[in-house]
Amino acid sequence: MQEHKGLVLFSHGREGKPNGTKIQVLSKVAQSHGYATLAIDYTQCADAVVRLQLLRQHLVDKDPKEVVLVGSSMGGYLSVALANEYAFKGLFLLCPALYMPKAEYQVQAYLPKAQPIAIVHGWEDTTVPVAHSISFAQAHLAQLHLVKDGHRLADSQDFLVHNFNGFLRELDNNVAM
């Protein structure tokens, strides 16, 4: 049985699915680096509050320092909100729904304990303003990659693979030091 370097936990967006294209592709990247992977199914969750509770439940028996959170859109919000509480191994965020209206996104102050943090956001995103990721990245010294794409990052799959590979390689090198 292969020893894993940790767990990459995926949180999809509001209308996403746990077996969506981005998660499938990035799961293969994580597994190639020796990580176990888990994609949470939020499709039956009414809102971000319920989703955050479900994510928290999946972490009950896990060491946060061994968990990399990958979140897309609302899943990015969930990842950052929970990183206020736990020092995760890292955050990889795709068009994260940060600084969105408070009605559903109750956490508005972000003080993530996780490092490193990387963000990929599409310049043409009409769902979550790219300015939100720019503000967050600047405030938290996160890696920020802006691409000519929309919210779903449908035209940026190769870019995501390349950057996630680099992100995991950086994590591996930091552990080795």
C-alpha atoms as an extended CHARMM CRD file, in Angstrom:
* protein
*
       177  EXT
         1         1  MET       CA              0.0000000000        0.0000000000        0.0000000000  PROA      1               0.0000000000
         2         2  GLN       CA              1.4120000000        3.3670000000       -1.0590000000  PROA      2               0.0000000000
         3         3  GLU       CA              1.9880000000        5.9700000000        1.6520000000  PROA      3               0.0000000000
         4         4  HSD       CA              0.2890000000        9.2500000000        0.7360000000  PROA      4               0.0000000000
         5         5  LYS       CA              1.8500000000       12.6810000000        1.1600000000  PROA      5               0.0000000000
         6         6  GLY       CA             -1.4750000000       13.9770000000        2.3680000000  PROA      6               0.0000000000
         7         7  LEU       CA             -4.9600000000       14.6410000000        1.0810000000  PROA      7               0.0000000000
         8         8  VAL       CA             -6.1410000000       16.9870000000       -1.6420000000  PROA      8               0.0000000000
         9         9  LEU       CA             -9.7390000000       17.8420000000       -0.8470000000  PROA      9               0.0000000000
        10        10  PHE       CA            -11.8320000000       19.3530000000       -3.6550000000  PROA      10              0.0000000000
        11        11  SER       CA            -14.8140000000       21.6590000000       -3.1620000000  PROA      11              0.0000000000
        12        12  HSD       CA            -16.8130000000       22.3880000000       -6.3090000000  PROA      12              0.0000000000
        13        13  GLY       CA            -18.8270000000       25.5190000000       -7.0230000000  PROA      13              0.0000000000
        14        14  ARG       CA            -22.5280000000       26.2070000000       -6.5590000000  PROA      14              0.0000000000
        15        15  GLU       CA            -23.5810000000       24.5340000000       -9.8000000000  PROA      15              0.0000000000
        16        16  GLY       CA            -20.5880000000       22.2120000000      -10.0740000000  PROA      16              0.0000000000
        17        17  LYS       CA            -20.3480000000       18.5130000000       -9.4030000000  PROA      17              0.0000000000
        18        18  PRO       CA            -17.7810000000       16.4190000000       -7.5410000000  PROA      18              0.0000000000
        19        19  ASN       CA            -16.9290000000       14.6110000000      -10.7710000000  PROA      19              0.0000000000
        20        20  GLY       CA            -16.6150000000       17.7600000000      -12.9090000000  PROA      20              0.0000000000
        21        21  THR       CA            -13.8550000000       18.1740000000      -15.4850000000  PROA      21              0.0000000000
        22        22  LYS       CA            -11.6150000000       20.4350000000      -13.3700000000  PROA      22              0.0000000000
        23        23  ILE       CA            -11.7730000000       18.0720000000      -10.3990000000  PROA      23              0.0000000000
        24        24  GLN       CA            -11.0910000000       15.0080000000      -12.5490000000  PROA      24              0.0000000000
        25        25  VAL       CA             -8.0840000000       16.6230000000      -14.2040000000  PROA      25              0.0000000000
        26        26  LEU       CA             -6.6280000000       18.0760000000      -11.0000000000  PROA      26              0.0000000000
        27        27  SER       CA             -7.2250000000       14.7940000000       -9.1180000000  PROA      27              0.0000000000
        28        28  LYS       CA             -4.9170000000       13.0420000000      -11.5880000000  PROA      28              0.0000000000
        29        29  VAL       CA             -2.2710000000       15.6930000000      -10.9860000000  PROA      29              0.0000000000
        30        30  ALA       CA             -2.5760000000       15.2940000000       -7.1940000000  PROA      30              0.0000000000
        31        31  GLN       CA             -2.4050000000       11.5010000000       -7.4210000000  PROA      31              0.0000000000
        32        32  SER       CA              0.6850000000       11.7240000000       -9.6350000000  PROA      32              0.0000000000
        33        33  HSD       CA              2.3460000000       13.6340000000       -6.7720000000  PROA      33              0.0000000000
        34        34  GLY       CA              1.4160000000       10.9270000000       -4.2650000000  PROA      34              0.0000000000
        35        35  TYR       CA             -1.6540000000       12.5630000000       -2.6910000000  PROA      35              0.0000000000
        36        36  ALA       CA             -4.9270000000       10.8780000000       -1.8590000000  PROA      36              0.0000000000
        37        37  THR       CA             -7.9030000000       12.7990000000       -3.2520000000  PROA      37              0.0000000000
        38        38  LEU       CA            -11.4620000000       13.4120000000       -2.1380000000  PROA      38              0.0000000000
        39        39  ALA       CA            -14.1470000000       15.4570000000       -3.8800000000  PROA      39              0.0000000000
        40        40  ILE       CA            -17.0120000000       16.4490000000       -1.6110000000  PROA      40              0.0000000000
        41        41  ASP       CA            -20.5050000000       16.2740000000       -3.0760000000  PROA      41              0.0000000000
        42        42  TYR       CA            -22.3220000000       19.4930000000       -2.2060000000  PROA      42              0.0000000000
        43        43  THR       CA            -25.1280000000       19.0440000000       -4.7500000000  PROA      43              0.0000000000
        44        44  GLN       CA            -27.7480000000       18.4450000000       -2.0300000000  PROA      44              0.0000000000
        45        45  CYS       CA            -26.6430000000       21.4220000000        0.0970000000  PROA      45              0.0000000000
        46        46  ALA       CA            -28.9590000000       24.4110000000        0.1270000000  PROA      46              0.0000000000
        47        47  ASP       CA            -26.3650000000       27.1410000000        0.6730000000  PROA      47              0.0000000000
        48        48  ALA       CA            -22.8160000000       28.0440000000        1.6660000000  PROA      48              0.0000000000
        49        49  VAL       CA            -23.5660000000       27.7080000000        5.3970000000  PROA      49              0.0000000000
        50        50  VAL       CA            -24.6100000000       24.0540000000        4.9960000000  PROA      50              0.0000000000
        51        51  ARG       CA            -21.6700000000       23.4050000000        2.6550000000  PROA      51              0.0000000000
        52        52  LEU       CA            -19.2340000000       24.8050000000        5.2060000000  PROA      52              0.0000000000
        53        53  GLN       CA            -20.6490000000       22.4420000000        7.8460000000  PROA      53              0.0000000000
        54        54  LEU       CA            -20.2180000000       19.4950000000        5.4640000000  PROA      54              0.0000000000
        55        55  LEU       CA            -16.6270000000       20.4570000000        4.6770000000  PROA      55              0.0000000000
        56        56  ARG       CA            -15.8880000000       20.7830000000        8.3940000000  PROA      56              0.0000000000
        57        57  GLN       CA            -17.3370000000       17.2680000000        8.9790000000  PROA      57              0.0000000000
        58        58  HSD       CA            -15.0020000000       15.8060000000        6.3480000000  PROA      58              0.0000000000
        59        59  LEU       CA            -12.0380000000       17.2100000000        8.2600000000  PROA      59              0.0000000000
        60        60  VAL       CA            -12.9260000000       15.8680000000       11.7160000000  PROA      60              0.0000000000
        61        61  ASP       CA            -10.4080000000       12.9960000000       11.6720000000  PROA      61              0.0000000000
        62        62  LYS       CA             -7.7880000000       14.6630000000        9.4630000000  PROA      62              0.0000000000
        63        63  ASP       CA             -4.6190000000       16.5820000000       10.3190000000  PROA      63              0.0000000000
        64        64  PRO       CA             -5.0890000000       19.9930000000        8.6120000000  PROA      64              0.0000000000
        65        65  LYS       CA             -1.3220000000       20.2550000000        8.0470000000  PROA      65              0.0000000000
        66        66  GLU       CA             -1.6360000000       17.2620000000        5.6940000000  PROA      66              0.0000000000
        67        67  VAL       CA             -4.6200000000       18.6550000000        3.7360000000  PROA      67              0.0000000000
        68        68  VAL       CA             -4.5180000000       20.7910000000        0.6020000000  PROA      68              0.0000000000
        69        69  LEU       CA             -7.8560000000       22.4530000000       -0.1460000000  PROA      69              0.0000000000
        70        70  VAL       CA             -8.7710000000       23.0640000000       -3.7780000000  PROA      70              0.0000000000
        71        71  GLY       CA            -11.8920000000       25.1500000000       -4.1950000000  PROA      71              0.0000000000
        72        72  SER       CA            -13.7070000000       26.5120000000       -7.2130000000  PROA      72              0.0000000000
        73        73  SER       CA            -16.0350000000       29.5140000000       -6.9150000000  PROA      73              0.0000000000
        74        74  MET       CA            -18.2200000000       28.8650000000       -3.8340000000  PROA      74              0.0000000000
        75        75  GLY       CA            -15.8520000000       25.9970000000       -3.0360000000  PROA      75              0.0000000000
        76        76  GLY       CA            -13.0320000000       28.5510000000       -2.9850000000  PROA      76              0.0000000000
        77        77  TYR       CA            -14.9780000000       30.6170000000       -0.4870000000  PROA      77              0.0000000000
        78        78  LEU       CA            -15.4910000000       27.5020000000        1.6740000000  PROA      78              0.0000000000
        79        79  SER       CA            -11.7730000000       26.7090000000        1.5360000000  PROA      79              0.0000000000
        80        80  VAL       CA            -10.7320000000       30.2130000000        2.6050000000  PROA      80              0.0000000000
        81        81  ALA       CA            -13.4270000000       30.4550000000        5.2940000000  PROA      81              0.0000000000
        82        82  LEU       CA            -12.2530000000       27.1900000000        6.8670000000  PROA      82              0.0000000000
        83        83  ALA       CA             -8.6090000000       28.2550000000        6.5330000000  PROA      83              0.0000000000
        84        84  ASN       CA             -9.5070000000       31.0160000000        9.0230000000  PROA      84              0.0000000000
        85        85  GLU       CA             -9.7770000000       28.1670000000       11.5460000000  PROA      85              0.0000000000
        86        86  TYR       CA             -7.1490000000       25.6200000000       10.4450000000  PROA      86              0.0000000000
        87        87  ALA       CA             -3.5590000000       25.7810000000        9.2030000000  PROA      87              0.0000000000
        88        88  PHE       CA             -3.8940000000       23.7120000000        6.0520000000  PROA      88              0.0000000000
        89        89  LYS       CA             -0.9260000000       22.5720000000        3.9780000000  PROA      89              0.0000000000
        90        90  GLY       CA             -2.0530000000       24.8870000000        1.1730000000  PROA      90              0.0000000000
        91        91  LEU       CA             -4.9410000000       26.4640000000       -0.7290000000  PROA      91              0.0000000000
        92        92  PHE       CA             -5.4180000000       26.3110000000       -4.5120000000  PROA      92              0.0000000000
        93        93  LEU       CA             -8.3570000000       28.5130000000       -5.5050000000  PROA      93              0.0000000000
        94        94  LEU       CA            -10.1820000000       28.7990000000       -8.8290000000  PROA      94              0.0000000000
        95        95  CYS       CA            -12.2430000000       31.9760000000       -9.2620000000  PROA      95              0.0000000000
        96        96  PRO       CA            -13.0140000000       31.9570000000       -5.5280000000  PROA      96              0.0000000000
        97        97  ALA       CA            -16.2910000000       33.6100000000       -4.5160000000  PROA      97              0.0000000000
        98        98  LEU       CA            -14.7030000000       35.9700000000       -1.9880000000  PROA      98              0.0000000000
        99        99  TYR       CA            -16.1860000000       39.2630000000       -0.7790000000  PROA      99              0.0000000000
       100       100  MET       CA            -19.5890000000       38.2860000000       -2.1810000000  PROA      100             0.0000000000
       101       101  PRO       CA            -22.9470000000       39.4350000000       -0.6940000000  PROA      101             0.0000000000
       102       102  LYS       CA            -23.1820000000       38.6650000000        3.0170000000  PROA      102             0.0000000000
       103       103  ALA       CA            -26.5970000000       37.0000000000        2.9530000000  PROA      103             0.0000000000
       104       104  GLU       CA            -25.1380000000       33.6620000000        1.9330000000  PROA      104             0.0000000000
       105       105  TYR       CA            -21.4120000000       34.2440000000        2.3570000000  PROA      105             0.0000000000
       106       106  GLN       CA            -21.3730000000       34.9540000000        6.0720000000  PROA      106             0.0000000000
       107       107  VAL       CA            -17.6040000000       34.9580000000        6.5160000000  PROA      107             0.0000000000
       108       108  GLN       CA            -16.3120000000       38.2580000000        5.1490000000  PROA      108             0.0000000000
       109       109  ALA       CA            -13.0460000000       38.6920000000        7.0680000000  PROA      109             0.0000000000
       110       110  TYR       CA            -10.3640000000       36.4130000000        5.6750000000  PROA      110             0.0000000000
       111       111  LEU       CA             -7.3090000000       35.5880000000        7.7590000000  PROA      111             0.0000000000
       112       112  PRO       CA             -6.2070000000       32.2480000000        6.2980000000  PROA      112             0.0000000000
       113       113  LYS       CA             -3.6970000000       30.2570000000        8.3190000000  PROA      113             0.0000000000
       114       114  ALA       CA             -2.7280000000       28.2110000000        5.2470000000  PROA      114             0.0000000000
       115       115  GLN       CA              0.3850000000       28.8700000000        3.1750000000  PROA      115             0.0000000000
       116       116  PRO       CA              1.0200000000       28.7880000000        0.3090000000  PROA      116             0.0000000000
       117       117  ILE       CA             -2.0760000000       30.1480000000       -1.4040000000  PROA      117             0.0000000000
       118       118  ALA       CA             -2.4720000000       30.1970000000       -5.1770000000  PROA      118             0.0000000000
       119       119  ILE       CA             -5.3580000000       31.6800000000       -7.1570000000  PROA      119             0.0000000000
       120       120  VAL       CA             -6.3240000000       31.3010000000      -10.8090000000  PROA      120             0.0000000000
       121       121  HSD       CA             -9.0330000000       33.7040000000      -11.9680000000  PROA      121             0.0000000000
       122       122  GLY       CA            -10.4250000000       34.5400000000      -15.3810000000  PROA      122             0.0000000000
       123       123  TRP       CA            -10.2670000000       38.1330000000      -16.5910000000  PROA      123             0.0000000000
       124       124  GLU       CA            -13.6420000000       37.5750000000      -18.2960000000  PROA      124             0.0000000000
       125       125  ASP       CA            -15.4070000000       36.1850000000      -15.1940000000  PROA      125             0.0000000000
       126       126  THR       CA            -18.9110000000       37.7060000000      -15.0120000000  PROA      126             0.0000000000
       127       127  THR       CA            -19.9190000000       35.7180000000      -11.8930000000  PROA      127             0.0000000000
       128       128  VAL       CA            -17.1980000000       36.6810000000       -9.4020000000  PROA      128             0.0000000000
       129       129  PRO       CA            -15.3670000000       39.9530000000      -10.0910000000  PROA      129             0.0000000000
       130       130  VAL       CA            -11.6670000000       39.3880000000      -10.7650000000  PROA      130             0.0000000000
       131       131  ALA       CA            -10.9870000000       42.4190000000       -8.5390000000  PROA      131             0.0000000000
       132       132  HSD       CA            -12.0150000000       40.3000000000       -5.5320000000  PROA      132             0.0000000000
       133       133  SER       CA             -9.1850000000       37.8230000000       -6.1680000000  PROA      133             0.0000000000
       134       134  ILE       CA             -6.7410000000       40.6530000000       -6.7960000000  PROA      134             0.0000000000
       135       135  SER       CA             -7.6540000000       42.2550000000       -3.4410000000  PROA      135             0.0000000000
       136       136  PHE       CA             -7.4190000000       38.9560000000       -1.5840000000  PROA      136             0.0000000000
       137       137  ALA       CA             -4.0990000000       38.0270000000       -3.2130000000  PROA      137             0.0000000000
       138       138  GLN       CA             -2.6090000000       41.3990000000       -2.3830000000  PROA      138             0.0000000000
       139       139  ALA       CA             -3.7930000000       41.2690000000        1.2350000000  PROA      139             0.0000000000
       140       140  HSD       CA             -2.4260000000       37.7390000000        1.7760000000  PROA      140             0.0000000000
       141       141  LEU       CA              0.5950000000       37.7250000000       -0.5600000000  PROA      141             0.0000000000
       142       142  ALA       CA             -0.9380000000       34.8740000000       -2.5380000000  PROA      142             0.0000000000
       143       143  GLN       CA              0.2290000000       33.7090000000       -5.9400000000  PROA      143             0.0000000000
       144       144  LEU       CA             -2.1990000000       35.1420000000       -8.4930000000  PROA      144             0.0000000000
       145       145  HSD       CA             -2.6170000000       33.9220000000      -12.0590000000  PROA      145             0.0000000000
       146       146  LEU       CA             -5.0250000000       35.8460000000      -14.2820000000  PROA      146             0.0000000000
       147       147  VAL       CA             -6.0780000000       34.1490000000      -17.5140000000  PROA      147             0.0000000000
       148       148  LYS       CA             -8.0970000000       35.1080000000      -20.5780000000  PROA      148             0.0000000000
       149       149  ASP       CA            -11.1140000000       33.0160000000      -19.6300000000  PROA      149             0.0000000000
       150       150  GLY       CA            -14.4590000000       33.1140000000      -17.8750000000  PROA      150             0.0000000000
       151       151  HSD       CA            -15.7320000000       31.8260000000      -14.5570000000  PROA      151             0.0000000000
       152       152  ARG       CA            -15.6310000000       28.1350000000      -15.4540000000  PROA      152             0.0000000000
       153       153  LEU       CA            -12.0130000000       28.3650000000      -16.6860000000  PROA      153             0.0000000000
       154       154  ALA       CA            -13.0860000000       26.0700000000      -19.5140000000  PROA      154             0.0000000000
       155       155  ASP       CA            -10.3080000000       27.2650000000      -21.8530000000  PROA      155             0.0000000000
       156       156  SER       CA             -7.5700000000       27.0790000000      -19.2170000000  PROA      156             0.0000000000
       157       157  GLN       CA             -7.3360000000       23.3580000000      -18.4520000000  PROA      157             0.0000000000
       158       158  ASP       CA             -3.6840000000       23.0320000000      -19.5480000000  PROA      158             0.0000000000
       159       159  PHE       CA             -2.8120000000       26.1650000000      -17.5710000000  PROA      159             0.0000000000
       160       160  LEU       CA             -4.5140000000       24.7310000000      -14.4520000000  PROA      160             0.0000000000
       161       161  VAL       CA             -2.6420000000       21.4340000000      -14.7880000000  PROA      161             0.0000000000
       162       162  HSD       CA              0.6820000000       23.2250000000      -15.2130000000  PROA      162             0.0000000000
       163       163  ASN       CA              0.1050000000       25.5370000000      -12.2440000000  PROA      163             0.0000000000
       164       164  PHE       CA             -1.2730000000       22.8470000000       -9.9370000000  PROA      164             0.0000000000
       165       165  ASN       CA              1.7730000000       20.6960000000      -10.7470000000  PROA      165             0.0000000000
       166       166  GLY       CA              4.0000000000       23.6150000000       -9.7900000000  PROA      166             0.0000000000
       167       167  PHE       CA              1.9880000000       24.3070000000       -6.6490000000  PROA      167             0.0000000000
       168       168  LEU       CA              2.2760000000       20.6920000000       -5.4380000000  PROA      168             0.0000000000
       169       169  ARG       CA              5.9670000000       20.5830000000       -6.3810000000  PROA      169             0.0000000000
       170       170  GLU       CA              6.4920000000       23.6840000000       -4.2120000000  PROA      170             0.0000000000
       171       171  LEU       CA              4.6940000000       21.9880000000       -1.3130000000  PROA      171             0.0000000000
       172       172  ASP       CA              6.8410000000       18.8790000000       -1.7380000000  PROA      172             0.0000000000
       173       173  ASN       CA             10.0370000000       20.9630000000       -1.8120000000  PROA      173             0.0000000000
       174       174  ASN       CA              9.0190000000       22.9120000000        1.3060000000  PROA      174             0.0000000000
       175       175  VAL       CA              8.4820000000       19.6370000000        3.1850000000  PROA      175             0.0000000000
       176       176  ALA       CA             11.8510000000       18.2980000000        2.0450000000  PROA      176             0.0000000000
       177       177  MET       CA             13.7400000000       21.3360000000        3.4100000000  PROA      177             0.0000000000
